[in-house]
Amino acid sequence: MLVGFSQVRFDDAFDYRMGGTFVNYMRSETEFHTPLFCSAWAVKAGDNSFVWVSCDVARFMECDADYVREKVEKEIGIPKERVLVSATHNHTGPTARPSISPYFPTGDLSYFEKLGDKAAEACVQAWNNLTEATMSYARCDEDKCVHNRRYLMDTGESMMEPGGPEYPGRLMKEGPEDTELQAVWFMKEGKPVGIIVNYSSHPSELYAMKYTSGDYPGVLRRVLQNNYGADVPIVFLQGCCGNLTPRDHEHDATWGHGIDGAERVGTIIAADVMRMIALTRETSDVTDIHVKTTTTRLNLREVSEEDLKRSDEVFELLETDRPAFDALDVADKGYANKVRNLLKKWEVAPYEDVPIGAVKLGDVIFLTHPAELFCEYQLDMKKQLGAKTICVELTNGGICYVATKQGYVLKGYEMKQGFYDYHAGQKIEDSLIELSREMGH
């Protein structure tokens, strides 16, 4: 098969507002940890040719992903419907446009176009780097680097990341984790020409710390390239991590936190990938290639009187008592902002059509969506569709959290940040399963 890879660095190319929610500092004010890249891969297969780029950003809005897709279509002729744009969900790179509100300081937003240009450049380079290669796949269990971050509290509601085992009022973890690590790589003359890694865990060890970093995916990339060569691009595709974190709140909340956490988690995952590559001798020339992107319709959640009252109170503090506003928890600020953005969405329609997609390479299928989806849906998709099912979130858009129905009942941070009703997660799962069935998977 004809496959190409590339990576284009962007953290030193222009300044940008950092990706922690409601932080107001720029990249130029940070310390350096690891470089940020747009990493792309391309497959040439006639009407099923495609290009896919993954960038070290928190998320893309659909309009920003479309900017990249249209630019790639214009430059290499691949229809935008077969161009995929993903985010690693890194919190120490450029902030995502959905996090920016007219009610908060934003700074210069011109970097969105500059970032889009870098992503498109990576896509074009990957297409120009097409070469004959064979494909390999492996998976393993890695339970040290992912933990469910939601805990049921003695209030009867759930709380995100409630510290370590001694945190007052903490009862039990709300749900499971998906500990599966998957890798797909392409071989030519005994050496990888590119490696794709899929894992589900928030890259947020450095959240709101003044670092420029790819977080653990950046460390993963560095360790793998130290072994295979800097000319071997690493594409990290984030799985469904809406309720997952590297921090081990069950035993030691400092695990997976800060620079040490990013280094630890990235190195562990890289070691797993190298072990899988070393142990796997099977490689094949894939000819069964299919790609399709479409949409599925999600209903918006209702905005209650309580929502409006609390949101107005937060914004009143912004105007009248900035120190008190700054002292608010990020969840309260995000909640207030989401309510106003949700009202704007209701002015258009009570629903939104969101992008989903599937890429089938032989017996491996990649399923894409734009949500921060709770992992229970991913576990169920893998159960129904079998091995070699790779779920990738925050692709061709970014619509924030979509929880399980249980999550909606237990409330918490993710529900305050969400736009859609409690049927949304199941609708995304059902639509992706239907799409995979259409492809014969």
C-alpha positions in Angstrom: 0.0 0.0 0.0 1.0 3.6 -0.5 1.4 5.5 2.8 3.1 8.7 3.8 3.9 10.4 7.1 5.1 13.9 8.1 5.4 16.1 11.1 5.6 19.9 11.2 6.6 21.7 14.3 4.7 24.9 15.3 5.4 25.9 18.9 8.3 28.1 17.8 6.6 29.6 14.8 4.1 32.1 16.3 2.8 33.1 19.7 -0.6 31.9 21.0 -2.8 31.9 24.1 -2.3 28.7 26.1 -4.8 25.9 26.3 -5.8 25.7 30.0 -9.4 26.9 30.3 -9.7 30.6 31.1 -5.9 31.2 31.5 -4.7 34.5 30.0 -1.0 33.9 29.4 0.7 33.4 26.1 3.2 30.8 24.9 6.0 33.4 25.1 5.5 33.5 28.9 6.0 29.8 29.4 9.0 27.4 30.0 9.8 24.8 27.3 9.3 21.1 27.9 8.6 19.3 24.6 8.0 20.6 21.1 4.5 20.7 19.6 3.7 19.1 16.2 1.1 18.6 13.6 1.7 15.0 12.7 0.0 13.6 9.6 -0.4 10.4 7.7 -1.8 9.7 4.2 -3.0 6.7 2.3 -3.4 6.6 -1.5 -6.1 4.2 -2.5 -8.1 5.7 -5.4 -11.5 6.9 -4.3 -10.6 5.9 -0.7 -7.5 7.9 -0.5 -7.3 10.0 2.7 -5.1 12.3 4.8 -5.3 12.5 8.6 -3.5 15.1 10.8 -3.3 15.1 14.6 -2.2 18.3 16.3 -0.9 19.0 19.8 -3.9 21.2 20.7 -6.8 20.9 23.2 -9.4 20.8 20.4 -10.5 22.3 17.1 -13.8 23.9 16.4 -15.4 22.5 13.3 -14.9 25.7 11.4 -11.1 25.5 12.1 -11.0 21.8 11.1 -12.9 22.8 7.9 -10.3 25.5 7.2 -7.6 22.8 7.2 -9.7 20.3 5.2 -10.6 22.8 2.5 -7.0 24.0 2.2 -5.8 20.4 1.8 -8.5 19.7 -0.8 -7.3 22.7 -2.8 -3.6 21.9 -2.6 -3.6 18.1 -3.3 -7.1 17.3 -4.6 -8.2 15.0 -1.8 -11.9 15.9 -1.2 -12.4 17.5 2.2 -14.7 14.6 3.1 -11.6 12.4 3.2 -9.4 14.7 5.3 -9.5 14.2 9.0 -8.3 16.7 11.6 -7.8 15.6 15.2 -6.5 17.0 18.4 -4.4 15.1 21.0 -6.2 17.1 23.6 -3.0 18.6 24.9 -3.7 21.3 27.5 -0.3 23.0 27.3 -0.5 24.1 23.6 -2.8 26.6 21.9 -6.1 27.1 23.5 -9.1 25.9 21.6 -11.5 28.3 20.1 -14.5 26.8 22.1 -12.7 27.9 25.3 -12.7 31.5 24.1 -15.7 33.7 24.9 -16.5 37.3 24.1 -17.0 37.7 27.8 -13.3 36.9 28.7 -10.0 38.4 27.5 -9.0 36.7 24.3 -5.9 38.4 22.8 -5.0 38.0 19.2 -6.8 35.1 17.5 -4.9 35.2 14.3 -2.9 32.2 15.3 -5.9 29.9 14.5 -5.2 30.4 10.8 -1.5 30.0 11.3 -2.1 26.8 13.1 -4.4 25.6 10.4 -1.7 26.4 7.8 0.8 24.2 9.7 -1.7 21.4 9.9 -2.4 21.6 6.2 1.3 21.8 5.5 1.8 18.5 7.4 -1.0 16.9 5.3 0.6 18.0 2.0 4.0 16.7 3.2 2.5 13.3 4.1 0.9 13.1 0.7 4.2 14.0 -1.0 6.0 11.3 1.1 3.9 8.4 -0.2 5.8 5.2 -0.4 5.2 1.5 -0.5 4.9 0.0 2.9 3.2 -2.8 4.8 1.0 -2.5 7.9 1.4 -4.0 11.4 -0.9 -3.8 14.4 -0.6 -4.7 18.1 -2.4 -4.0 21.3 -1.7 -4.5 25.0 -3.1 -3.6 28.4 -1.6 -0.6 30.2 -3.4 0.1 33.4 -0.8 2.3 35.1 -1.4 5.4 33.1 -5.2 5.7 33.0 -7.7 6.1 35.9 -11.4 7.1 36.1 -11.3 10.7 37.5 -14.9 10.9 38.7 -15.8 9.8 42.2 -19.1 9.5 43.9 -19.2 11.7 47.0 -21.3 11.6 50.1 -23.4 14.4 48.7 -24.9 11.9 46.2 -23.2 13.6 43.3 -19.9 12.9 41.5 -16.8 15.0 41.6 -13.9 15.3 39.2 -10.4 14.5 40.6 -11.1 14.7 44.3 -7.5 14.3 45.4 -6.0 11.1 47.0 -7.6 8.4 49.2 -7.9 10.7 52.2 -10.0 13.3 50.5 -13.1 14.0 52.7 -16.5 12.7 51.6 -15.1 10.5 48.8 -16.9 7.2 48.5 -15.9 5.3 45.3 -15.0 5.6 41.7 -18.0 6.2 39.5 -17.0 4.1 36.5 -14.4 2.0 34.7 -11.3 2.7 32.6 -10.3 1.5 29.1 -6.7 0.4 29.6 -6.1 -0.8 26.1 -3.1 0.7 24.2 -3.2 0.1 20.4 -0.5 0.8 17.8 -0.5 0.7 14.0 2.8 1.1 12.2 4.0 0.8 8.6 7.2 -1.0 7.6 9.6 -0.5 4.8 12.9 -2.3 4.5 12.7 -3.5 8.1 12.1 0.0 9.6 9.0 1.9 10.5 8.1 4.8 8.3 5.5 6.1 10.7 3.8 4.9 14.0 0.2 5.6 15.1 -0.5 5.3 18.8 -4.0 5.2 20.3 -4.6 5.5 24.1 -7.4 7.0 26.2 -6.2 9.4 29.0 -6.4 13.1 29.4 -3.1 14.8 28.6 -3.5 17.3 31.5 -0.6 16.5 33.8 0.6 20.1 33.3 -2.8 21.7 33.3 -2.6 25.5 33.9 1.2 25.3 34.5 3.3 27.7 32.6 4.9 25.2 30.2 4.9 24.7 26.5 4.6 20.9 26.2 3.0 18.1 24.3 2.4 16.5 27.7 2.7 12.7 27.8 2.1 12.4 24.0 5.1 14.7 23.5 7.3 12.5 25.8 6.0 9.4 24.0 7.0 11.0 20.6 10.5 11.9 21.9 11.2 8.5 23.4 10.1 6.6 20.3 12.1 8.9 18.0 15.2 8.4 20.2 14.8 4.8 19.4 13.6 4.7 15.8 15.0 8.0 14.5 13.8 11.6 14.3 12.6 10.9 10.7 9.9 8.5 11.9 6.8 10.6 12.6 4.6 9.6 15.6 0.9 10.2 15.3 -1.0 10.2 18.6 -4.7 9.6 18.3 -6.6 10.3 21.6 -9.3 7.7 22.5 -12.5 8.4 24.5 -11.1 10.0 27.6 -13.9 12.3 28.8 -13.8 10.7 32.3 -10.2 9.4 32.3 -7.0 10.8 33.7 -3.4 9.7 34.2 -3.7 10.6 37.9 -4.2 7.7 40.3 -6.7 9.1 42.7 -7.4 5.7 44.1 -3.9 5.3 45.5 -1.6 8.3 44.9 -2.9 11.5 43.3 0.6 12.8 42.6 1.1 9.9 40.1 0.7 11.4 36.6 1.0 15.0 37.7 3.4 17.7 36.6 6.6 17.3 34.6 7.4 14.0 36.4 4.0 12.7 35.6 4.2 13.6 31.9 7.7 12.0 31.7 6.6 8.9 33.6 3.4 8.3 31.6 4.9 9.1 28.2 7.9 6.8 28.8 5.7 3.9 30.0 3.5 4.1 26.9 6.5 4.4 24.6 8.1 1.4 26.2 4.9 -0.6 25.6 4.8 0.5 22.0 8.5 -0.5 21.4 7.8 -3.9 23.1 4.8 -4.5 20.8 6.8 -3.6 17.7 9.7 -5.8 18.7 7.4 -8.8 19.4 5.2 -8.4 16.3 6.5 -10.0 13.1 3.3 -10.0 11.2 3.0 -7.3 8.5 0.8 -7.2 5.5 0.1 -5.2 2.3 -3.5 -3.9 3.0 -5.8 -3.5 0.0 -9.2 -3.4 1.7 -9.3 0.4 2.4 -12.4 2.4 2.9 -13.1 5.9 4.4 -16.3 7.8 5.0 -17.3 10.9 7.0 -20.8 11.9 7.7 -22.9 13.6 10.5 -25.2 12.5 13.3 -27.8 14.7 14.9 -27.7 15.5 18.7 -30.3 17.4 20.6 -29.2 20.3 22.8 -29.9 20.1 26.5 -32.4 22.4 28.1 -31.3 25.6 29.8 -33.0 25.9 33.3 -33.8 29.0 35.3 -31.2 27.9 37.8 -28.6 27.7 34.9 -29.4 31.2 33.9 -29.3 32.6 37.4 -25.9 31.1 38.3 -24.4 32.1 35.0 -25.6 35.7 35.4 -24.1 35.7 38.9 -20.7 34.7 37.6 -20.7 37.3 34.9 -21.8 40.0 37.3 -18.7 39.2 39.4 -16.6 39.5 36.2 -17.9 43.1 35.9 -18.0 44.2 39.5 -15.5 42.1 41.6 -12.7 40.7 39.4 -10.7 39.3 42.4 -13.8 37.3 43.4 -14.3 36.1 39.8 -10.6 35.1 39.6 -11.1 33.1 42.8 -13.9 31.0 41.3 -13.2 27.4 40.4 -12.6 26.8 36.7 -15.7 24.6 36.7 -17.9 27.6 37.7 -16.4 29.9 35.1 -16.7 27.2 32.4 -20.3 26.5 33.4 -21.3 30.2 33.2 -19.7 30.4 29.8 -21.3 27.2 28.5 -24.8 28.5 29.5 -24.4 31.6 27.4 -22.9 29.6 24.5 -25.8 27.1 24.8 -28.3 29.9 24.6 -26.7 31.1 21.3 -27.0 27.5 19.9 -30.7 27.4 20.9 -31.2 30.6 18.8 -30.2 28.6 15.7 -31.9 25.2 16.4 -32.6 22.8 19.2 -30.1 20.4 17.8 -26.7 20.2 16.0 -25.4 17.9 13.3 -22.0 16.8 14.4 -19.3 15.1 12.3 -18.4 11.4 12.6 -16.3 9.2 10.4 -14.7 5.8 9.9 -11.5 4.6 8.2 -11.1 0.9 7.5 -7.7 -0.6 6.8 -8.1 -4.4 6.4 -9.4 -5.7 9.7 -8.5 -2.5 11.6 -11.2 0.2 11.8 -10.8 3.8 13.2 -14.0 5.4 14.4 -14.0 9.2 14.8 -16.2 11.8 16.5 -15.8 15.3 17.9 -16.8 14.7 21.6 -14.9 14.2 24.8 -16.9 11.0 25.2 -17.0 8.9 28.4 -15.1 5.7 28.0 -18.1 3.4 28.7 -19.3 4.1 25.1 -15.8 3.2 23.7 -15.7 -0.1 25.7 -19.2 -1.0 24.4 -18.2 -0.2 20.8 -15.1 -2.5 21.1 -17.3 -5.2 22.6 -19.8 -5.0 19.8 -17.3 -4.6 16.9 -14.5 -6.8 18.2 -10.7 -6.5 18.3 -8.9 -3.8 16.3 -11.5 -1.2 16.8 -9.8 2.2 17.4 -11.9 5.0 18.7 -10.6 8.6 18.1 -12.2 11.6 19.7 -12.0 15.4 19.0 -11.9 14.8 15.2 -13.2 17.3 12.7 -14.5 19.4 15.5 -14.7 19.7 19.3 -18.0 19.6 21.1 -16.8 19.1 24.7 -18.1 16.5 27.1 -20.7 13.8 26.3 -21.4 11.7 29.4 -23.2 8.5 30.1 -26.8 8.6 31.3 -25.5 7.7 34.8 -23.1 10.6 34.6 -25.9 13.0 33.8 -27.8 11.8 36.9 -24.7 12.1 39.1 -23.8 15.6 37.7 -20.4 17.1 38.2 -17.9 19.1 36.2 -18.4 17.4 32.8 -22.2 17.8 32.9 -21.8 21.5 33.5 -19.6 21.8 30.5 -21.8 19.7 28.1 -24.1 21.0 25.4 -26.3 18.0 24.6 -29.0 15.9 26.3 -28.4 12.6 28.0 -29.2 10.6 24.8 -26.2 12.1 22.9 -23.6 9.6 23.9 -25.7 6.6 22.8 -26.6 8.4 19.6 -22.9 8.8 18.8 -22.1 5.2 19.6 -25.1 3.8 17.6 -24.2 6.0 14.6 -20.6 4.8 14.6 -21.5 1.2 14.9 -23.9 1.6 12.0 -21.2 3.3 9.9 -18.7 0.5 10.7 -21.3 -2.1 9.6 -21.8 -0.3 6.3 -18.1 -0.8 5.8 -18.3 -4.5 6.4 -16.6 -4.5 9.8 
